[in-house]
Structures are given as structure tokens and as C-alpha cells.
Amino acid sequence: MRTRSWWGEDLLGRGADDEPWACGERAVTRGKLRAEVAWLAKAYRHHGIGAGTTVALHGTPSFTQLWSVFALWELGAQIALIEQKTCLAEMTCLLGRWRPQYFVTFGGSGRRHRPFTDECEVLVRRLPDGEPASTGHCLLQLSSGTTGAGKLIGRTPESILAELGRIAAVEGVPGPGERVLLLNSPARSFGLVGGVLHGLDTAAVLLFPAPAAATRTADVVIGEPRHFARLGEDSVEPFTSLRAAISGGDVLRHDVFDRFRDRHGVRIGQAYGTTETGVISMDVTGRFAVCGVGKPVPGIRIRVADGVLDVHLARSPYVIETDPWNGGWLSTGDRVRRDPVTGSLQLLGRAGDDRRDPDRPPAVAASARR
């Protein structure tokens, strides 16, 4: 019996070579995806990257970056995805604590930030005094720091695959052949898992915000409130076949919800979670408007303790521990109310903040809030 060479091989191997995978300035098939991943794996191996190697990735969001992520995972490397907009101070802090062996940049330095480009140059630098992986995490991300200082958060292959299963079990998520306009950053948790990997898992076709992408033909849009605010403007041409819109990562205001619905005829749904836990709850259809963030996704274990939402994790998500990890329940720091009839979660603000305006929408996030 043939064994898998890496944990995501089944995801990458699905579909015929001529099936569409994604579209930016041009369309990319699944065969092209697999060929580029294989070529980059060979190139990175030539640089000395292999199992247990630590690699930081930073630069222009692109197919090249995504192909590199898959290639490095295939080699068994532990990678840190650093958002393009991450400032020098944050990056220095991350690299100083984690000490990767390699730093890979995409698109060169000093360029204007771009939402997405198809292909770009790659620079691989070996860093002095870098250290190999000391944990079993395959993916590292820097939290946004809304709960204090940013933390280095790790995801294991098991936790990513479990989250994919939970997302796939939610009614209304993108399915086979559907065209998904992904506006979230692929370097953030929900953009990567709920967008890129879910698309591989379900054979949905990704549309990235490039000039030539046929974005008006999207069936589903995934983005942040700021994206939906722009899409709700009168100058934006309505989508031709949109059936769902999923927002996360920040507060969704009533006026943004209303303008988008009036412009495109679709209610904005929401996804809520943290970098540590992945997606906790989803409302794909927008049934709960801005007042709720949907029901807990199947398979997630939550509890409300003293009005604050906790999520059960089998192991600590923190790569560099600052406090002892006792296992079990991780506090999100969010005050919540759970509707006794629908089971939907309503976010009421942060724990310890009693100054919430009752007319202000609750704080809402999608897998990258912390």
C-alpha cells in the first residue's frame, strides 16, 4: 500500500489535470498547480531545505507564494507566513524569537503593496544561527495582538485537517465548481484554511483580486468588512450570480450590511474564530445579520464561563510559551451570549470592557482576530 509523502498530498492530488484551480491574471489548472509545486520543491531542496527546516515567508501574495507553501510542506518544513503589510518591528520581533533557518521573500523589496499577482521572483536567504523546528507545528502565524503583545501561534497538520472537516460540514459553504472571490489575505488563518485549502478540499475555484480575474462572476465572496464596504458602493457593478458573502476579521457595521444587500441582493454572513482555534462559528446565509456570528461549527468544543467564550484545544497553540499551559480550555477573551432557541453566538465585546455602546455592533472576527 502506498503511503502519503505529506499530510496534504490528498488535497493537492484531487481532480484531473485540466480542472480549474484558481484564476488571477490568468487561469491555473490543477495540473499546473501540481507541476509548479513539484518544481519548487526540487528548487527548495537544492537550497538544503528538508524535514524539520524552519522557513519564514514574506512578500507579495501570489500563486508563487502559495505554490511555495505547498512545496515546503511537502518537504516537511515548518513555515511561518508573514503578512505583506507586517512592519519591520513586528518582523524583527518574530524572527528574533523564533530564529528560522531560511527567509524567503516574494516580489522583491521596496515595492508597493499589491493585493495579488500571479507570479513573482523568489529570493531565498539562509540566516545565520537559525534553528530547526522544535515542535510538530507545520504552520506558524503571528497574532494581531488585540489581547496584548502579539504571539507566535502554531498549527499542526491534524488541527488544520480537523478545521477543514468542520468548515466543510457547515451548510452553504462553497462547493464543487463554485467560483469563490477570495479577498482575505492567504497569509492569515481564514484566508488560507477557509479559502485556499477549503477550495482544494471541495473543488471550488478561487478568484483572486487581480486585474484580469472575472470577479463579477463569483458565486461566493469571502472578505473583510472593508472589502464589503467598497463592494457596496454605487460605482461597483453588481455580481451576476452571487449567492453568498462571508465576512470576518473585524466589526461588520449595519450600514455596510445594508448597502451590500441593497446593491447585490445578498445578505452578508459572518465567520468568527481566532488564529489559535481556527473557525469557531459561521453564518453563511446572513440569517443573523450583524447581531450574531452563527452557530458553532460541527465538532468544535466550546463553553461560556462567566460570560466569556472558551474553546477546548488538545494542546497549546503557542510555539514560545510565556505562561504555563494547563491544557484544555483556551479563553477567547470575548464576552458572548448564546441564543437559547437558535444556538447562535452573539458577541458583546471584550472581557473587562463594560463601556460597550448598546447601539454599536458587536466585535466580530474570522480566525485572525487575536
Backbone hydrogen bonds, N-H to C=O, Kabsch-Sander energy under -0.5 kcal/mol:
donor,donor_aa,acceptor,acceptor_aa,energy
9,E,6,W,-1.7
12,L,8,G,-2.2
13,G,9,E,-2.0
14,R,10,D,-0.6
14,R,11,L,-0.9
19,E,16,A,-1.6
21,W,28,V,-2.8
22,A,28,V,-1.9
23,C,206,L,-2.2
24,G,26,R,-2.4
28,V,22,A,-3.1
30,R,19,E,-2.7
31,G,17,D,-2.3
33,L,29,T,-2.2
34,R,30,R,-2.4
35,A,31,G,-2.3
36,E,32,K,-2.5
37,V,33,L,-2.2
38,A,34,R,-2.2
39,W,35,A,-2.2
40,L,36,E,-2.5
41,A,37,V,-2.4
42,K,38,A,-1.8
43,A,39,W,-1.9
44,Y,40,L,-3.1
45,R,41,A,-2.1
46,H,42,K,-1.6
47,H,43,A,-1.0
48,G,45,R,-1.5
49,I,44,Y,-2.0
52,G,76,G,-2.4
53,T,50,G,-2.0
55,V,78,Q,-2.7
56,A,102,Y,-2.5
57,L,80,A,-2.9
58,H,104,V,-2.3
59,G,82,I,-0.6
60,T,106,F,-2.1
63,F,117,T,-0.9
63,F,118,D,-1.5
64,T,118,D,-1.3
66,L,62,S,-1.9
67,W,63,F,-3.3
68,S,64,T,-1.9
69,V,65,Q,-2.1
70,F,66,L,-2.1
71,A,67,W,-2.4
72,L,68,S,-2.9
73,W,69,V,-2.2
74,E,70,F,-2.3
75,L,71,A,-1.4
76,G,73,W,-1.3
77,A,72,L,-2.5
78,Q,53,T,-3.2
79,I,77,A,-0.6
79,I,138,C,-2.0
80,A,55,V,-2.3
81,L,79,I,-0.5
81,L,140,L,-1.9
82,I,57,L,-2.6
82,I,80,A,-0.7
83,E,81,L,-0.5
86,T,83,E,-1.6
91,M,87,C,-2.3
92,T,88,L,-2.9
93,C,89,A,-2.0
94,L,90,E,-2.4
95,L,91,M,-2.9
96,G,92,T,-2.1
97,R,93,C,-1.5
98,W,94,L,-2.5
99,R,95,L,-1.9
101,Q,54,T,-1.2
102,Y,54,T,-1.6
103,F,125,R,-2.7
104,V,56,A,-3.4
105,T,103,F,-0.5
105,T,123,L,-2.3
106,F,58,H,-1.8
107,G,121,E,-2.5
117,T,61,P,-1.8
123,L,105,T,-2.3
125,R,103,F,-2.0
125,R,123,L,-0.6
127,L,101,Q,-2.5
127,L,125,R,-0.5
130,G,127,L,-1.2
131,E,99,R,-2.9
133,A,52,G,-2.9
138,C,155,R,-2.2
139,L,155,R,-1.8
140,L,79,I,-2.4
141,Q,153,I,-2.6
143,S,141,Q,-0.6
143,S,151,K,-2.9
145,G,370,R,-2.4
148,G,145,G,-1.6
153,I,141,Q,-3.4
153,I,151,K,-0.7
154,G,317,P,-3.9
155,R,139,L,-2.7
160,I,156,T,-2.0
161,L,157,P,-2.5
162,A,158,E,-2.2
163,E,159,S,-2.0
164,L,160,I,-2.3
165,G,161,L,-1.9
166,R,162,A,-1.9
167,I,163,E,-2.7
168,A,164,L,-2.5
169,A,165,G,-1.0
170,V,167,I,-1.8
173,V,170,V,-1.4
177,G,203,A,-2.8
178,E,175,G,-1.8
180,V,178,E,-0.6
180,V,205,V,-3.4
181,L,179,R,-0.6
181,L,220,V,-2.8
182,L,180,V,-0.8
182,L,207,L,-2.5
183,L,181,L,-0.8
183,L,222,I,-3.2
184,N,222,I,-0.8
188,R,185,S,-1.8
192,L,188,R,-2.4
193,V,189,S,-3.0
194,G,189,S,-0.5
194,G,190,F,-0.7
195,G,190,F,-0.8
196,V,191,G,-2.1
197,L,192,L,-3.2
198,H,193,V,-1.4
199,G,195,G,-1.9
200,L,196,V,-1.7
201,D,197,L,-2.3
202,T,198,H,-2.2
203,A,199,G,-1.3
204,A,199,G,-1.1
205,V,178,E,-3.2
206,L,21,W,-2.0
206,L,204,A,-0.5
207,L,180,V,-3.3
208,F,23,C,-2.8
210,A,208,F,-2.9
213,A,210,A,-1.4
215,T,213,A,-2.2
217,T,214,A,-1.5
218,A,215,T,-1.6
219,D,179,R,-2.7
220,V,179,R,-1.9
221,V,244,A,-1.7
222,I,181,L,-2.7
223,G,246,I,-2.4
227,H,224,E,-1.1
228,F,224,E,-1.7
229,A,225,P,-2.1
230,R,226,R,-1.5
231,L,227,H,-2.3
232,G,228,F,-1.2
233,E,230,R,-1.5
236,V,233,E,-1.6
240,T,216,R,-2.6
241,S,216,R,-0.6
241,S,218,A,-0.5
243,R,219,D,-3.0
244,A,219,D,-1.4
245,A,267,R,-0.6
245,A,284,V,-0.6
246,I,221,V,-2.9
247,S,269,G,-2.5
248,G,223,G,-1.2
253,R,251,V,-0.7
257,F,253,R,-2.2
258,D,254,H,-2.7
259,R,255,D,-2.4
260,F,256,V,-2.3
261,R,257,F,-2.2
262,D,258,D,-2.5
263,R,259,R,-2.1
264,H,260,F,-2.9
265,G,261,R,-2.3
269,G,245,A,-3.6
270,Q,283,D,-1.4
271,A,247,S,-2.2
272,Y,281,S,-2.8
274,T,278,G,-1.4
278,G,274,T,-2.7
280,I,272,Y,-3.5
281,S,272,Y,-1.9
282,M,295,K,-1.7
283,D,270,Q,-3.0
286,G,283,D,-0.6
289,A,286,G,-1.5
291,C,288,F,-1.5
292,G,288,F,-1.0
293,V,345,L,-2.8
295,K,282,M,-0.9
297,V,280,I,-2.6
300,I,297,V,-1.9
302,I,300,I,-0.6
303,R,310,D,-1.8
305,A,303,R,-0.6
305,A,308,V,-2.7
306,D,304,V,-0.6
308,V,305,A,-1.8
309,L,334,D,-2.6
310,D,303,R,-3.0
311,V,330,L,-2.7
312,H,301,R,-2.6
313,L,328,G,-2.9
319,V,152,L,-2.1
320,I,152,L,-0.6
321,E,319,V,-0.6
326,N,324,P,-0.7
328,G,313,L,-1.0
329,W,327,G,-0.7
330,L,311,V,-3.2
331,S,329,W,-0.5
332,T,309,L,-2.7
333,G,309,L,-0.5
335,R,349,G,-3.1
336,V,307,G,-2.1
337,R,346,Q,-2.2
339,D,337,R,-0.6
339,D,344,S,-2.7
343,G,339,D,-1.9
345,L,294,G,-2.3
346,Q,337,R,-2.7
348,L,335,R,-3.2
349,G,335,R,-0.7
351,A,333,G,-2.9
353,D,350,R,-2.0
354,D,352,G,-0.8
360,R,357,D,-2.0
368,A,273,G,-0.5
369,R,273,G,-0.6
